Amino acid sequence: MAAAIITDGHLQVPETKVSVSLVKDIFVTTKIQPTLPQITIPPSIGTPENVTTTIVDTSATPHERTELNREIRKSNAILLVYSDHYSYERVALFWLPHFRSLAVNVPVILCANKSDLSKSIPTDQIVEEEMLPVMAEFKEIDSCIRTSAKEHHNINEVFFLCQKAVTDPIAPLFDSKESSLKPACVSALRRIFYLCDKDQDRYLSDKELHDFQIKCFGKPLSDLDLSAIKSSIQKYSPDFVTDKGISQPGFIQLNKLFAEKGRHETVWLILRTFHYTDSLSLHSNFVAPKFDVPHNASAELSPAGYRFFVDLFLLHDKDNDGGLSSSELSALFAPTPGLPPQWLENGFPSCTVRNDAGYVTLPGWLAQWSMTTFTSHKTTLAYLAYLGFDSSLQSFSSLRPSTEALAITKPRKRPPRTARRRLAPVSRSVLQAFILGASHSGKSALLSTFLSRPATPSSTYSPSLQPYTAVNHVELPGGKQITLLLSDLGDHESSILANSSALDKCDTLLYAYDSSDAESFSYLPLLRQKYPHLDDLPALFVALKADQDRVTQNCEVQPEEYADQLGMQKPLHVSVAWGSVQNLFVRVAEVGLDPGSAFVRGEGRGEGGEGEDGWMGWWVAVGAVGVAGAAFVGIWRKMNG
């Protein structure tokens, strides 16, 4: 980074010698030219910041004012030098108003040179009487310092202040008028405190402070330094430091002291260690790392991802009741922008598993993140960053990218009709099914049962308007756990089904109808006719409300015969009042894992139709004729033998 610095002052102020003293490292007694050519100082000379510094010496003579203004507009920082009462008066009366008239917004470092001529006056008095009044009036003054080119006093430091004003600006951190840290800075520091508070007891213990010191500064914190830090903040409030450690307000106060004492580079080092930019937002490549998911593939949580979210749940379940209450969820999401928007849109926490008190259980918590990763892996990656996955290990010395929390599945295969029977089972842990059916068919009740909640009474029924997805774990025979997403498309059904790309992540279609309503089933054949590409997905028919009297459906073909014509399994008759309804969810998951068994195969294709099933029917017919002919020949020969 290059920091262009303009040393500026009245014509009689030897600001040029300040620059020469930095470069030569000695005081030059010989006469030098009034204005030096541009000087480029490499990072290795003089200043601790690893930046290249360009010094542009300027003249204050009126006939060179145009050149001066041009350099001021190009600068990143301005070093304004004075050395006597006259040049000091011009600081407030001319130079600072002049900078404002040029509409420049760069930090100004106020430098009182020739301090060797006023050794009898204490620095504190100079600062209080000369510098602070000007700083109070002109907020663009970043810092002030006394120097002596003759004695080489604070020469390196003054240019370090110029660099620091550019690389570590105070303005985004501290409001000098209010004498407080700015809200964005406080918010960032609170998140950092959260991430360092490994046991979430709201205090940084000595061990946690030690780990914090190693992470940010690369060296341990001595007992003496730790004691000094605690003493410096405890005098502001006894609550800032307790036997448990430093509280969050105490941590904020410590960083406020850094800013007030001109050590804002320390605050910036802390912020940048935790991936903050100069605008106090998290780096985009940290929140949104590169993670490409191929077409027809999906993202799932890896074992490391599941472990992280399990640990996060256990850490915030303070009362150990097996559920996250609203207050515990608020504490958990404190370092984030809040609940993910799609969670709110889907009615979280009602969309996942909760206990009797309405608190999200661990299975529901994991299922929710599995769903989020499946539907929007970028959201999961962002929240992994917010919640500190990169530093979630016991020691800060081992960092890991958030992409390690995710894994990519093999792409789904949408084979041609002739190859569907040979489609191999898939190996995935997250599956999605769309429930399609007419209003009042029982879809909402089925979703409630899926979440182990009682179904809504029919007297209080209201149709689903927005798409709604319920997520839960399903245990297959053999013990394998599958995260299943059941989605009711609501009033958006037509727009979603019309967009074939919207079906890319759907593994199974569940055609549902009310077996006690004669008008319910007729909706499904019309739906399939309107959207023929639905046949590209495996599907099941399910007759809901089977505990009620079954009626004949008001359509040309009854459901069982209709399914038989399609070459599909006959409708499964279930009721949310029966415990066996859980078998339906198992069957939906099994179809998602082994889709070859649930594709449409018939619908007239056996009678001169196309595709594998039409040809199969033809060969069966030919085979039957051949067998009958052979049998007839055998009988005829025997009779005439």
Phi, psi and omega per residue, in radians:
M1 nan 2.360 3.101
A2 -1.793 2.283 3.095
A3 -1.980 1.936 3.137
A4 -1.504 2.159 -3.053
I5 -2.119 2.299 3.094
I6 -1.878 2.074 3.017
T7 -1.502 2.134 -2.973
D8 -2.321 2.558 3.100
G9 3.123 -3.024 3.106
H10 -1.257 2.746 -3.042
L11 -0.973 -0.575 -3.053
Q12 -1.523 -0.012 -3.140
V13 -1.535 2.208 -3.085
P14 -1.402 1.036 3.115
E15 -1.158 -0.418 3.117
T16 -1.068 -0.625 -3.110
K17 -1.228 -0.416 3.042
V18 -1.115 -0.778 3.118
S19 -1.135 -0.777 -3.128
V20 -1.115 -0.688 3.141
S21 -1.090 -0.605 3.090
L22 -1.172 -0.816 -3.064
V23 -1.254 -0.781 -3.089
K24 -1.414 -0.393 -3.079
D25 1.168 0.273 3.078
I26 -2.505 2.861 3.070
F27 -1.503 2.200 -3.106
V28 -1.593 2.070 -3.097
T29 -1.577 -0.355 -3.133
T30 -1.291 2.798 3.139
K31 -1.227 2.343 3.126
I32 -2.125 2.824 -3.115
Q33 -1.122 2.625 -3.064
P34 -1.052 -0.639 -3.108
T35 -2.268 2.173 -3.141
L36 -1.444 2.651 2.990
P37 -1.189 2.923 -3.119
Q38 -1.005 2.375 -3.115
I39 -2.055 2.294 3.058
T40 -1.921 2.103 -3.117
I41 -1.847 2.062 3.120
P42 -1.217 2.870 -3.092
P43 -1.041 -0.418 -3.044
S44 -1.365 -0.152 -3.044
I45 -1.896 2.120 2.813
G46 1.376 -0.727 -2.968
T47 -2.044 2.526 -3.069
P48 -1.310 -0.361 -3.141
E49 -1.298 2.406 -3.103
N50 -1.482 1.132 3.125
V51 -2.369 2.742 3.035
T52 -1.541 2.262 -3.076
T53 -1.953 2.260 3.074
T54 -1.913 2.092 -3.139
I55 -1.791 2.174 3.104
V56 -1.974 1.817 3.103
D57 -1.327 2.500 -3.048
T58 -2.292 2.851 3.087
S59 -2.000 2.494 -3.125
A60 -1.703 0.147 -3.141
T61 -1.177 2.515 -3.070
P62 -1.020 -0.635 -3.077
H63 -1.278 -0.192 3.079
E64 -1.901 0.287 -3.086
R65 -1.128 -0.619 3.134
T66 -1.084 -0.792 3.111
E67 -1.113 -0.705 3.112
L68 -1.051 -0.819 -3.129
N69 -1.089 -0.657 3.125
R70 -1.105 -0.741 -3.138
E71 -1.223 -0.619 3.106
I72 -1.081 -0.754 -3.130
R73 -1.161 -0.463 -3.135
K74 -1.485 -0.251 -2.958
S75 -1.331 2.737 3.001
N76 -1.714 -0.398 3.110
A77 -2.702 2.715 3.139
I78 -2.149 2.200 3.031
L79 -1.734 1.914 -3.071
L80 -1.799 2.000 -2.982
V81 -1.901 2.383 2.971
Y82 -2.397 2.814 -3.099
S83 -2.493 -0.112 3.115
D84 -2.552 3.129 -3.059
H85 -1.106 -0.688 -3.115
Y86 -1.122 -0.848 -3.135
S87 -1.193 -0.507 3.070
Y88 -1.157 -0.740 3.122
E89 -1.079 -0.604 -3.124
R90 -1.230 -0.347 3.106
V91 -1.018 -0.911 -3.081
A92 -1.485 -0.530 -3.062
L93 -1.489 -0.484 -3.080
F94 -2.173 -1.006 -2.915
W95 -1.150 -0.890 -3.104
L96 -1.142 -0.746 3.010
P97 -1.065 -0.579 3.117
H98 -1.146 -0.725 3.106
F99 -1.063 -0.697 3.137
R100 -1.160 -0.633 -3.137
S101 -1.157 -0.414 3.101
L102 -1.485 -0.056 3.107
A103 1.055 0.615 3.065
V104 -1.632 2.556 -3.136
N105 -2.238 1.267 3.132
V106 -2.223 2.676 3.140
P107 -1.195 2.528 3.114
V108 -2.011 2.276 3.067
I109 -1.857 2.101 -3.098
L110 -1.606 2.150 -3.026
C111 -2.138 2.124 3.037
A112 -1.689 1.767 -3.093
N113 -1.508 3.010 -3.125
K114 1.075 0.715 3.098
S115 -1.141 -0.296 3.113
D116 -1.169 -0.322 -3.133
L117 -1.525 -0.155 -3.129
S118 -2.319 0.825 -3.115
K119 -1.134 -0.431 -3.097
S120 -1.262 -0.313 -3.132
I121 -1.644 2.125 -3.132
P122 -1.079 2.569 3.127
T123 -1.042 -0.703 3.141
D124 -1.019 -0.646 3.138
Q125 -1.205 -0.722 3.103
I126 -1.067 -0.790 -3.124
V127 -1.090 -0.795 -3.070
E128 -1.226 -0.691 -3.039
E129 -1.520 -0.577 -3.049
E130 -1.831 -0.849 -2.928
M131 -1.488 -0.800 -3.069
L132 -1.077 -0.703 3.091
P133 -1.047 -0.682 3.118
V134 -1.218 -0.713 3.132
M135 -1.114 -0.595 3.127
A136 -1.187 -0.553 -3.105
E137 -1.472 -0.591 -3.070
F138 -2.097 1.798 -3.076
K139 -1.218 -0.249 3.125
E140 -1.269 -0.205 3.080
I141 -1.301 2.037 -3.074
D142 -1.420 -0.759 -3.102
S143 -2.798 2.977 3.127
C144 -2.420 2.736 -3.061
I145 -2.802 2.626 3.033
R146 -1.796 2.391 -3.125
T147 -2.359 2.898 2.999
S148 -2.529 1.926 3.093
A149 -1.148 -0.583 -3.107
K150 -1.141 -0.749 -3.123
E151 -1.687 0.083 -3.105
H152 0.926 0.747 -3.107
H153 -1.655 2.113 3.100
N154 1.074 0.412 3.136
I155 -1.240 -0.876 3.083
N156 -1.058 -0.683 -3.068
E157 -1.137 -0.636 -3.095
V158 -1.163 -0.648 3.099
F159 -1.343 -0.489 3.022
F160 -1.122 -0.679 3.077
L161 -1.092 -0.656 3.100
C162 -1.111 -0.791 3.106
Q163 -1.097 -0.781 -3.096
K164 -1.114 -0.577 3.112
A165 -1.107 -0.462 3.137
V166 -1.609 -0.853 -3.070
T167 -1.387 -0.551 -3.120
D168 -2.279 1.179 -3.038
P169 -1.168 2.513 3.124
I170 -1.415 -0.482 -3.011
A171 -0.993 -0.765 -3.138
P172 -1.199 -0.308 -3.036
L173 -1.694 -0.731 -2.870
F174 -2.274 2.352 3.060
D175 -1.730 1.779 -3.064
S176 -1.170 -0.512 3.136
K177 -1.182 -0.727 3.132
E178 -1.581 -0.156 -3.090
S179 0.944 0.881 -3.126
S180 -2.632 2.738 3.043
L181 -1.199 2.555 -3.131
K182 -1.314 2.690 -3.062
P183 -0.954 -0.715 -3.120
A184 -1.119 -0.657 3.106
C185 -1.178 -0.765 3.117
V186 -1.061 -0.741 3.139
S187 -1.073 -0.753 3.127
A188 -1.132 -0.737 -3.129
L189 -1.178 -0.582 3.078
R190 -1.135 -0.714 3.099
R191 -1.114 -0.719 3.125
I192 -1.096 -0.736 3.095
F193 -1.042 -0.774 3.133
Y194 -1.003 -0.801 -3.087
L195 -1.194 -0.529 -3.130
C196 -1.461 -0.368 3.123
D197 -1.426 1.402 -2.978
K198 -1.092 -0.582 -3.128
D199 -1.663 0.040 3.088
Q200 0.901 0.782 3.055
D201 -1.744 0.140 3.091
R202 1.262 0.340 3.051
Y203 -2.448 2.567 3.005
L204 -1.637 1.926 3.111
S205 -1.252 3.008 3.111
D206 -1.046 -0.685 3.124
K207 -1.143 -0.738 3.136
E208 -1.180 -0.635 3.068
L209 -1.160 -0.656 3.097
H210 -1.091 -0.800 3.124
D211 -1.113 -0.676 3.093
F212 -1.076 -0.755 3.132
Q213 -1.093 -0.748 3.136
I214 -1.127 -0.766 -3.099
K215 -1.111 -0.791 -3.026
C216 -1.467 -0.680 -2.975
F217 -2.053 -0.093 3.043
G218 1.241 0.273 3.108
K219 -2.583 2.668 -3.084
P220 -1.259 2.845 3.120
L221 -1.782 2.068 -3.118
S222 -1.247 2.792 3.120
D223 -1.074 -0.633 3.135
L224 -1.153 -0.766 3.112
D225 -1.133 -0.704 3.131
L226 -1.095 -0.736 3.113
S227 -1.121 -0.668 3.134
A228 -1.171 -0.695 3.115
I229 -1.090 -0.801 -3.123
K230 -1.108 -0.710 -3.132
S231 -1.149 -0.649 -3.073
S232 -1.178 -0.524 -3.120
I233 -1.737 -0.382 -3.114
Q234 -1.207 -0.455 -3.122
K235 -1.219 -0.286 3.090
Y236 -1.453 -0.546 3.079
S237 -2.882 2.300 3.121
P238 -1.136 -0.359 -3.139
D239 -1.331 -0.230 -3.114
F240 -1.198 -0.471 -3.134
V241 -2.336 2.184 3.080
T242 -2.257 -3.059 3.098
D243 -1.105 -0.444 3.136
K244 -1.343 -0.401 -3.117
G245 2.386 -2.708 -3.119
I246 -1.620 2.262 3.139
S247 -1.359 2.982 3.112
Q248 -1.097 -0.776 3.054
P249 -1.041 -0.608 3.091
G250 -1.158 -0.657 3.099
F251 -1.141 -0.713 3.088
I252 -1.120 -0.731 3.138
Q253 -1.101 -0.663 3.119
L254 -1.058 -0.766 3.131
N255 -1.258 -0.516 3.041
K256 -1.117 -0.700 3.094
L257 -1.100 -0.711 3.085
F258 -1.002 -0.794 -3.114
A259 -1.161 -0.740 -3.108
E260 -1.139 -0.594 -3.081
K261 -1.602 0.253 3.093
G262 1.344 0.278 3.122
R263 -1.836 0.710 -3.107
H264 -1.215 -0.261 3.034
E265 -1.115 -0.472 3.078
T266 -1.182 -0.734 3.107
V267 -1.118 -0.727 3.127
W268 -1.131 -0.654 3.111
L269 -1.081 -0.717 3.098
I270 -1.111 -0.829 -3.107
L271 -1.093 -0.764 -3.094
R272 -1.246 -0.497 3.061
T273 -1.085 -0.557 -3.138
F274 -1.744 0.484 2.925
H275 1.275 0.473 3.087
Y276 -1.582 2.530 3.118
T277 -1.577 3.129 3.120
D278 -1.154 -0.344 3.093
S279 -1.632 0.170 3.105
L280 1.128 0.484 2.958
S281 -1.914 2.767 3.114
L282 -1.277 2.498 3.141
H283 -0.968 2.408 -3.111
S284 -1.107 -0.632 -3.138
N285 -1.317 -0.178 3.032
F286 -1.542 -0.761 3.140
V287 -1.343 -0.592 -3.101
A288 -2.236 1.218 3.138
P289 -1.189 2.778 3.133
K290 -1.178 2.143 3.133
F291 -2.711 1.660 -3.058
D292 -1.553 2.282 3.080
V293 -1.916 2.037 -3.112
P294 -1.050 2.762 3.116
H295 -1.034 2.381 3.134
N296 1.240 0.007 2.989
A297 -1.682 3.073 3.116
S298 -2.556 2.845 3.115
A299 -1.772 2.489 3.081
E300 -2.335 2.848 3.042
L301 -1.244 2.371 3.038
S302 -1.442 2.990 3.064
P303 -0.955 -0.654 3.106
A304 -1.149 -0.629 3.101
G305 -1.171 -0.785 3.092
Y306 -1.068 -0.730 -3.133
R307 -1.081 -0.709 3.141
F308 -1.094 -0.814 -3.104
F309 -1.266 -0.513 3.026
V310 -1.135 -0.840 3.141
D311 -1.071 -0.674 -3.136
L312 -1.122 -0.734 3.109
F313 -1.084 -0.897 -3.084
L314 -1.103 -0.603 -3.126
L315 -1.169 -0.581 -3.060
H316 -1.760 -0.098 3.032
D317 -1.440 1.310 -2.972
K318 -1.128 -0.587 -3.114
D319 -1.602 0.038 3.082
N320 0.931 0.700 3.107
D321 -1.688 0.111 3.094
G322 1.395 0.192 3.132
G323 -2.557 2.650 3.091
L324 -1.699 1.998 3.092
S325 -1.322 3.047 -3.140
S326 -1.096 -0.655 3.120
S327 -1.216 -0.653 3.110
E328 -1.202 -0.652 3.063
L329 -1.135 -0.688 3.119
S330 -1.087 -0.735 3.116
A331 -1.149 -0.684 -3.127
L332 -1.129 -0.723 -3.083
F333 -1.576 0.200 -3.114
A334 -0.999 -0.684 -3.120
P335 -1.482 0.217 -3.098
T336 -2.056 3.017 3.043
P337 -1.221 -0.001 -3.080
G338 2.067 -3.009 3.111
L339 -1.027 2.482 3.078
P340 -0.962 2.409 -3.111
P341 -0.936 -0.674 -3.104
Q342 -1.209 -0.431 3.039
W343 -1.153 -0.779 3.140
L344 -1.126 -0.708 3.128
E345 -1.113 -0.522 -3.089
N346 -1.648 0.115 3.045
G347 1.391 0.468 3.095
F348 -0.988 2.414 0.164
P349 -1.666 0.138 -3.083
S350 -1.162 -0.249 -3.081
C351 -1.527 -0.033 -3.113
T352 -2.309 -3.071 -3.013
V353 -1.383 2.284 3.105
R354 -2.261 2.790 3.084
N355 -1.508 -3.042 -3.061
D356 -1.094 -0.449 3.129
A357 -1.457 -0.053 -3.133
G358 1.517 0.199 -3.132
Y359 -1.587 2.537 -3.117
V360 -1.212 2.181 3.135
T361 -1.452 2.952 3.110
L362 -1.073 -0.796 3.061
P363 -1.036 -0.688 3.114
G364 -1.166 -0.665 3.107
W365 -1.088 -0.838 -3.136
L366 -1.184 -0.681 3.122
A367 -1.110 -0.666 3.135
Q368 -1.101 -0.749 3.127
W369 -1.265 -0.542 3.046
S370 -1.115 -0.731 3.107
M371 -1.127 -0.765 -3.133
T372 -1.075 -0.749 3.132
T373 -1.139 -0.663 -3.131
F374 -1.180 -0.760 -3.047
T375 -1.569 -0.494 -3.086
S376 -2.693 1.404 -3.065
H377 -1.123 -0.430 3.111
K378 -1.152 -0.591 3.079
T379 -1.122 -0.778 3.127
T380 -1.085 -0.760 3.133
L381 -1.066 -0.712 3.137
A382 -1.115 -0.759 -3.109
Y383 -1.295 -0.493 2.993
L384 -1.074 -0.668 3.091
A385 -1.197 -0.821 3.139
Y386 -1.026 -0.714 -3.009
L387 -1.527 -0.052 2.990
G388 1.553 0.597 3.092
F389 -1.047 -0.620 -3.091
D390 -1.087 -0.479 -3.126
S391 -2.124 0.528 -3.058
S392 -1.436 -0.137 3.084
L393 -1.244 2.892 -3.079
Q394 -1.078 -0.528 -3.141
S395 -2.046 2.461 3.111
F396 -1.225 -0.205 -3.076
S397 -1.227 -0.328 -3.136
S398 -1.971 1.850 3.132
L399 -1.863 2.681 -3.127
R400 -2.529 2.538 3.135
P401 -1.256 2.649 -3.115
S402 -1.154 -0.359 3.133
T403 -1.132 -0.335 3.098
E404 -1.186 -0.279 -3.138
A405 -1.430 -0.118 -3.078
L406 -2.107 2.723 3.052
A407 -2.385 2.683 -3.123
I408 -1.872 2.300 3.117
T409 -1.452 2.910 3.016
K410 -1.202 2.538 -3.116
P411 -1.045 2.502 3.012
R412 -1.164 2.558 3.118
K413 -1.859 2.259 3.040
R414 -1.954 1.387 -2.993
P415 -1.318 2.816 3.009
P416 -1.141 2.815 -3.055
R417 -0.975 -0.617 -3.069
T418 -1.224 -0.249 -3.078
A419 -1.947 0.070 -3.012
R420 -1.167 -0.631 -3.126
R421 -1.160 -0.405 -3.123
R422 -1.670 0.140 -3.123
L423 -1.179 2.154 -3.078
A424 -1.307 2.627 3.065
P425 -1.032 2.653 3.138
V426 -1.781 2.779 -3.138
S427 -2.094 1.637 3.122
R428 -2.483 2.792 -3.108
S429 -1.924 -0.098 3.127
V430 -2.253 2.228 -3.125
L431 -2.289 2.647 3.115
Q432 -2.213 2.394 3.094
A433 -2.243 2.425 3.050
F434 -1.738 2.287 3.063
I435 -1.692 2.074 -3.112
L436 -2.007 2.403 3.136
G437 2.989 2.901 -3.116
A438 -1.239 2.854 3.045
S439 -1.041 2.604 3.129
H440 1.207 0.219 -3.132
S441 -1.410 -0.221 3.103
G442 1.869 0.268 -3.103
K443 -1.139 -0.791 -3.113
S444 -1.092 -0.729 3.118
A445 -1.107 -0.648 3.126
L446 -1.142 -0.698 3.113
L447 -1.152 -0.680 3.100
S448 -1.104 -0.743 3.112
T449 -1.128 -0.650 3.102
F450 -1.034 -0.554 3.124
L451 -1.634 0.235 3.103
S452 1.081 0.638 3.096
R453 -2.112 2.634 3.137
P454 -1.133 2.531 3.140
A455 -1.229 2.618 3.104
T456 -1.219 2.299 3.113
P457 -1.005 2.515 -3.096
S458 -1.063 -0.445 -3.130
S459 -1.205 -0.387 3.135
T460 -1.889 0.320 -3.086
Y461 -1.127 2.428 2.982
S462 -2.416 2.335 -3.065
P463 -1.137 2.620 3.106
S464 -1.286 2.202 3.128
L465 -1.709 -0.884 3.133
Q466 -1.648 2.647 3.039
P467 -0.990 2.455 -3.092
Y468 -2.397 2.281 -3.129
T469 -2.122 2.225 3.026
A470 -1.805 2.472 -3.086
V471 -2.292 2.377 3.134
N472 -2.767 2.914 3.074
H473 -1.595 2.513 3.084
V474 -2.154 2.271 3.128
E475 -1.718 2.120 -3.129
L476 -1.522 2.818 3.030
P477 -0.961 2.278 -3.055
G478 1.789 -0.187 3.035
G479 1.688 -0.070 -3.132
K480 -1.183 2.364 3.141
Q481 -1.702 2.299 3.085
I482 -2.156 2.348 3.002
T483 -1.543 2.077 -3.069
L484 -1.957 2.273 3.063
L485 -1.853 2.056 3.077
L486 -1.871 2.115 -3.025
S487 -2.064 2.221 2.952
D488 -1.729 2.106 -3.009
L489 -1.380 -0.188 3.088
G490 1.028 -2.530 -3.135
D491 -1.245 -0.142 3.132
H492 -1.584 0.136 -3.058
E493 -0.986 -0.825 -3.082
S494 -1.084 -0.823 -3.093
S495 -1.156 -0.615 3.140
I496 -1.257 -0.775 -3.109
L497 -1.238 -0.491 3.133
A498 -1.255 -0.383 -3.129
N499 -1.712 1.789 -3.067
S500 -1.066 -0.530 3.132
S501 -1.185 -0.441 3.112
A502 -1.208 -0.303 3.129
L503 -1.605 0.011 -3.054
D504 -1.043 -0.578 -3.092
K505 -1.693 0.120 3.116
C506 -1.525 2.277 -3.130
D507 -1.735 -0.527 -3.076
T508 -2.562 2.455 2.986
L509 -1.791 2.380 3.123
L510 -2.050 1.806 3.120
Y511 -1.442 1.928 -3.033
A512 -1.955 2.489 3.042
Y513 -2.569 2.801 3.135
D514 -1.579 1.962 -3.077
S515 -1.224 -0.202 3.124
S516 -1.738 0.048 -3.135
D517 -2.063 2.016 -3.042
A518 -1.125 -0.353 -3.086
E519 -1.700 0.013 -2.964
S520 -1.359 -0.771 -2.998
F521 -1.223 -0.539 -3.043
S522 -1.043 -0.329 3.124
Y523 -1.144 -0.591 -2.992
L524 -1.269 -0.825 3.086
P525 -1.031 -0.667 3.111
L526 -1.134 -0.649 3.132
L527 -1.146 -0.747 3.134
R528 -1.182 -0.615 3.119
Q529 -1.198 -0.634 -3.129
K530 -1.270 -0.584 -3.100
Y531 -2.188 1.364 -3.052
P532 -1.116 -0.380 -3.136
H533 -1.225 -0.123 3.051
L534 -1.114 -0.405 3.125
D535 -1.182 -0.182 3.104
D536 -1.395 -0.039 -3.138
L537 -2.026 2.520 3.043
P538 -1.147 2.614 -3.023
A539 -2.608 2.795 3.044
L540 -2.316 2.587 2.973
F541 -1.783 2.389 3.132
V542 -2.353 2.242 3.099
A543 -1.692 1.884 -3.107
L544 -1.511 2.943 -3.140
K545 1.020 0.724 -3.113
A546 -1.230 -0.185 3.090
D547 -1.352 -0.178 3.117
Q548 -1.733 2.946 -3.099
D549 -1.094 2.274 3.125
R550 -1.384 2.406 -3.127
V551 -2.149 2.798 3.065
T552 -1.297 2.285 -3.102
Q553 -1.336 2.440 -3.102
N554 -1.451 1.267 3.100
C555 -2.690 2.897 -3.030
E556 -1.110 -0.652 -3.097
V557 -2.148 2.322 3.118
Q558 -1.272 2.725 -3.024
P559 -0.935 -0.756 -3.106
E560 -1.112 -0.779 -3.138
E561 -1.176 -0.650 3.128
Y562 -1.089 -0.796 3.118
A563 -1.123 -0.658 -3.139
D564 -1.134 -0.677 3.106
Q565 -1.120 -0.541 3.119
L566 -1.440 -0.089 -3.100
G567 1.265 0.498 -3.098
M568 -1.985 2.891 3.100
Q569 -1.117 2.494 3.120
K570 -1.114 2.713 -3.099
P571 -0.959 2.457 3.054
L572 -1.510 2.177 -3.126
H573 -1.637 2.016 -3.083
V574 -2.382 2.865 3.062
S575 -2.482 2.462 3.114
V576 -1.197 -0.227 3.096
A577 -1.442 -0.170 -3.130
W578 -1.777 2.447 3.083
G579 -1.144 -0.426 -3.114
S580 -1.216 -0.092 3.127
V581 -1.070 -0.407 3.120
Q582 -1.102 -0.465 3.106
N583 -1.124 -0.496 3.105
L584 -1.112 -0.756 -3.128
F585 -1.153 -0.615 3.063
V586 -1.115 -0.747 -3.121
R587 -1.142 -0.684 3.100
V588 -1.063 -0.746 3.120
A589 -1.160 -0.687 3.138
E590 -1.106 -0.684 3.112
V591 -1.150 -0.675 3.102
G592 -1.104 -0.611 3.140
L593 -1.432 -0.511 -3.139
D594 -2.261 1.277 -2.998
P595 -1.216 -0.310 -3.067
G596 -1.046 -0.341 -3.067
S597 -1.594 -0.002 -2.993
A598 -2.323 0.389 3.067
F599 -1.492 2.730 3.019
V600 -1.156 2.289 -3.111
R601 -2.142 -0.346 -2.997
G602 -1.963 -1.999 -3.082
E603 1.049 0.928 3.022
G604 1.501 -0.112 -3.072
R605 -1.253 -0.332 3.086
G606 -1.304 -0.295 3.133
E607 -1.833 1.225 -3.133
G608 1.417 0.131 3.138
G609 -1.298 3.136 -3.101
E610 -1.766 2.961 2.997
G611 1.618 -3.116 -3.065
E612 -1.041 -0.717 -3.052
D613 -1.232 -0.605 3.098
G614 -1.132 -0.775 3.114
W615 -1.175 -0.631 3.121
M616 -1.099 -0.751 3.105
G617 -1.083 -0.675 3.134
W618 -1.110 -0.780 -3.134
W619 -1.178 -0.616 3.089
V620 -1.121 -0.727 3.131
A621 -1.105 -0.793 3.119
V622 -1.061 -0.728 3.136
G623 -1.099 -0.708 -3.135
A624 -1.121 -0.750 3.108
V625 -1.080 -0.711 -3.125
G626 -1.121 -0.757 3.137
V627 -1.121 -0.747 -3.141
A628 -1.104 -0.706 3.140
G629 -1.130 -0.726 3.136
A630 -1.118 -0.701 3.135
A631 -1.134 -0.710 -3.141
F632 -1.105 -0.756 3.125
V633 -1.071 -0.727 -3.133
G634 -1.091 -0.743 -3.127
I635 -1.170 -0.709 -3.125
W636 -1.103 -0.729 -3.140
R637 -1.146 -0.648 -3.115
K638 -1.174 -0.681 -3.129
M639 -1.224 -0.503 -3.098
N640 -1.820 0.133 -3.123
G641 -1.193 nan nan
